[in-house]
Amino acid sequence: MITTDLLIIGAGPTGLFAVFEAGLLKMKCHLIDALPQPGGQLTELYPKKPIFDIPGFPSVNAGELIDNLMEQIKQFQPGFTLGETAQTLNKLEDGTFEVVTNKGTVHRAKAVAIAGGLGTFEPRKPTIENIADYEEKGVEYFIKEPEHFRNKRVVIAGGGDSALDWSIFLADVASEVTLVHRRNEFRGALDSVEKVQALKDQGKIKLVTPAEVTGIKGEGKVTAITLEKEGETFDVETDYFIPLFGLTPKLGDIANWGLEIEKNAIVVNNALDYQTNIPGLYAIGDINTYPGKLKLILCGFHEATLMCQSVYNMLNPGKKYVLKYTTVSGVDGFDGSRKEAEKAVVKKID
Ligand SMILES: Cc1cc2nc3c(=O)[nH]c(=O)nc-3n(C[C@H](O)[C@H](O)[C@H](O)COP(=O)(O)OP(=O)(O)OC[C@H]3O[C@@H](n4cnc5c(N)ncnc54)[C@H](O)[C@@H]3O)c2cc1C
């Protein structure tokens, strides 16, 4: 049995940063994730894509951000149960929680934070009869390693940010990029739509709209797709077909834990501490909902910080918490090696 102060379900960016904030308050953490590696959507869906809205980083690759978070929390020695899904959650009589995974691993904790993001990843698949026969044989629903497509022909389908962003990125990697969308208008960011248009004008992206992929051809591997455009049907030769129609959020077992759920997300008290309707059970990051919720990494970081303060207060009743800047207090890891706190330069203004 694994015991800890704060059990975090989900090792995406929100769950990882929560370990740091909890560590500053001397609370031990353990994380459970269904995936075999930490990083959540960033590692699973877009590890090589640059992110531009992390404060202080004009640009950082998603994979690099996760590496940095792992480095930042190393000193607090979090435990990991990876490749296992949190299946049942029970509040015990003494107020602690017991969480058991699909593989039977038992975890006990004084508090639990659900940082489960979109839940388990289920890509929305196009309704093409034989598509299952070509999965991982030329049909890909996620792009994990763009280099995989170097000098290959790819057909991307979709009208959202993922389809636009990957078309732009692969225009410099693949030998041929065709973007297919069933409408003439795209749902993605205007900036990305303009970039795709510019790449089309330069002959780097073939844009086929309004059109739909209706068939896949090839002996044991994709060699062509069939397109239907304004009543006409024709084949396009390709090495890969990448439908990027988004993910179906699936809360899975979490939905059976007695939580208040709204539109596939857990309702939390955002005026205070991101606690759910079950005291001691929190939900942070993409998995929660409240008025004005934004599914952004930096919002998850903020929520993790306030959640940890609340857990600290719950576990230390009557003990007054005094906010300390890390520039002044330094960061005390759990290995006993106190880092020399960097002397804060305090400029006195008379
Ligand atoms: C293509 C793309 C580009 C994006 N670009 C940006 C951007 O530029 N800037 C930005 O701020 N945001 C961006 N986002 C959104 C950002 O990725 C999310 O806001 C962020 O990943 C949320 O982090 P999280 O830790 O809350 O959840 P996630 O990253 O989804 O991690 C949740 C983890 O919980 C695990 N999990 C779920 N249920 C269970 C369970 N029952 N048991 C065990 N484990 C479980 C999952 O396996 C997963 O690893 C982008 C998203 C996508 C798809």
The ligand as a Gaussian input file, in Angstrom:
#p B3LYP/6-31G(d) Opt

LIG

0 1
 C       -2.736000      20.513000     -29.630000
 C       -2.864000      21.261000     -28.325000
 C       -2.190000      22.446000     -28.144000
 C       -2.291000      23.156000     -26.942000
 N       -1.614000      24.316000     -26.800000
 C       -1.670000      25.005000     -25.615000
 C       -0.957000      26.226000     -25.439000
 O       -0.298000      26.706000     -26.356000
 N       -1.042000      26.847000     -24.223000
 C       -1.801000      26.352000     -23.178000
 O       -1.806000      26.938000     -22.098000
 N       -2.499000      25.189000     -23.345000
 C       -2.456000      24.512000     -24.525000
 N       -3.172000      23.369000     -24.683000
 C       -4.008000      22.906000     -23.543000
 C       -3.120000      22.237000     -22.477000
 O       -2.459000      21.124000     -23.050000
 C       -3.995000      21.802000     -21.309000
 O       -4.579000      22.953000     -20.727000
 C       -3.136000      21.081000     -20.261000
 O       -2.580000      19.903000     -20.790000
 C       -3.973000      20.736000     -19.032000
 O       -3.138000      20.109000     -18.119000
 P       -3.704000      19.094000     -17.029000
 O       -2.509000      18.661000     -16.253000
 O       -4.840000      19.721000     -16.333000
 O       -4.318000      17.876000     -17.867000
 P       -3.659000      16.863000     -18.934000
 O       -2.477000      17.453000     -19.591000
 O       -4.789000      16.417000     -19.776000
 O       -3.168000      15.641000     -18.030000
 C       -4.108000      14.851000     -17.358000
 C       -3.526000      13.485000     -17.073000
 O       -4.446000      12.765000     -16.239000
 C       -4.433000      11.388000     -16.612000
 N       -5.678000      10.767000     -16.151000
 C       -6.952000      11.108000     -16.451000
 N       -7.830000      10.320000     -15.802000
 C       -7.078000       9.437000     -15.069000
 C       -7.388000       8.374000     -14.189000
 N       -8.635000       8.050000     -13.873000
 N       -6.348000       7.675000     -13.655000
 C       -5.065000       7.986000     -13.932000
 N       -4.723000       9.008000     -14.749000
 C       -5.699000       9.725000     -15.312000
 C       -4.276000      11.417000     -18.123000
 O       -3.711000      10.210000     -18.590000
 C       -3.323000      12.606000     -18.306000
 O       -1.974000      12.218000     -18.388000
 C       -3.109000      22.645000     -25.879000
 C       -3.779000      21.440000     -26.054000
 C       -3.681000      20.743000     -27.259000
 C       -4.423000      19.470000     -27.434000

